[in-house]
Amino acid sequence: MENEIYIGTTWGCIVVAECESMRPITVFRPYEEEVSAILALPVKADCRPSLVNSEKSGRNNLQNVFMILFISPATMDETEYLHKRKRFVFCFKFAKSVPVLLVCSLIGYSYFCYNFQLCWHTIEAVWQRILYMFLYHVILIMLLWSYWRTVFTDSGAVPRKFKLPDEIVEQFKSASNEEGKLQAIEKYANDLPIVTRTYIAGRATYRFCFICNHLKPDRCHHCRICGVCVLKMDHHCPWVNNCISYTNYKYFVLFLLYAFLFCSYIVITTLPYFIDVWKNSTTAQGGIHILFLFIIAAMFFISILSIFSYHLYLVGYNRTTLEAFRAPVFENGRVDKNGFNLGLRNNFKQIFGNKYVLWPFPIFSSSGDGVVFPQRYDVVIGASMNNAEATAAHHAMMYP
């Protein structure tokens, strides 16, 4: 009897595993994101490649590849495999959490250096101690709040209406050629709110995730680290161990803002004491901690400034990091990197919302649903309208 198998991808590899036990069987390379790639996979023992449910597919892709490479599951019995798999999964998850632990450790070290070594033991004026510590804690609270929301906010699931029904899957699998497979997908996708396309077999067609087994909404991409499709994916950030997407992009930008202010504040307030310690070569009474605090804050100030400036640029043009490197293709076959650019004001409000009072706080206020996005007037409306009419139409779409 033929067994249904799981198919996942990561780093250009195809991972094949048993559906019930999720035990990896083998890995194929290279992987091409085409419809024919699924059906062209070689048969492994009595297993047959097939499209599987999205609840099982696409998860732990990177983990499965490393399990194949490092613990060789095909060469051990079931008990030994399950034992090693449990340990490996724990180590893998811990490894992904290391950058987050490092960030928390650096913040904790800065707290010790600034409040105890600088404010308590070095600064003599009481009013200055109180002022420095008060401002430090205000920025720190906003920084930790934004970071916590960025790390623990779910990256967003694709609505179930984008998953292909069983009858469409059967039509897809029974089609004799690639054109027939594409027509099976397009027949169902025509009723969905999708305007972006990809080129397959020389023509623009709907984007489809062969791992999660559903159509991709506009600006949605599959993350090979998280193993799922992510709404309006910007990038996967190891420093937060999460995907930056529609659901947490505002939190991520605020995290960069408060991290920039945090490092700036430390650099400015510790500079006179850093110079004094440097000139006098003072190592007593916490001098070495003040040196390290200033140097670390200055280093992160430079790096965060560059990243924060780049994401302000992306917000201004309403692009994601992925779209900045690869412009989206629209339904008319046009490649337009400014296809979602609605102007600086509307672009900013799409991320931060219409309530000004919520802008500084990591509270969700982004507009839309993460699936449908208004486009620039010449993509959506065409050349039949003048600029004034197009602007009014877009305003009606953005703020009904």
Secondary structure, DSSP 4 states (H G I P E B T S, - for coil): -PEEEEEEEETTEEEEEETTT--EEEEE-----SHHHHHTSPPBTTEE-----TTTTTSSHHHHHHHHHHH-GGGS-HHHHHHHHHHHHHHHHHHHHHHHHHHHHHHHHHHIIIIIIIIITT---HHHHHHHHHHHHHHHHHHHHHHHHHHHS---PPPGGGBPPHHHHHHHHH-SSHHHHHHHHHHHHTTS---EEEEETTEEE--EETTTTEEPPTT-EEETTTTEEETT--EEETTTTEEE-TTTHHHHHHHHHHHHHHHHHHHHHHHHHHHHHHHHT--TTTHHHHHHHHHHHHHHHHHHHHHHHHHHHHHHHT--HHHHHSPPEETTS-B-TTTT---HHHHHHHHH-S-GGGTTSSS----S-SS-----HHHHT-TTS-HHHHHHHHHHHH--
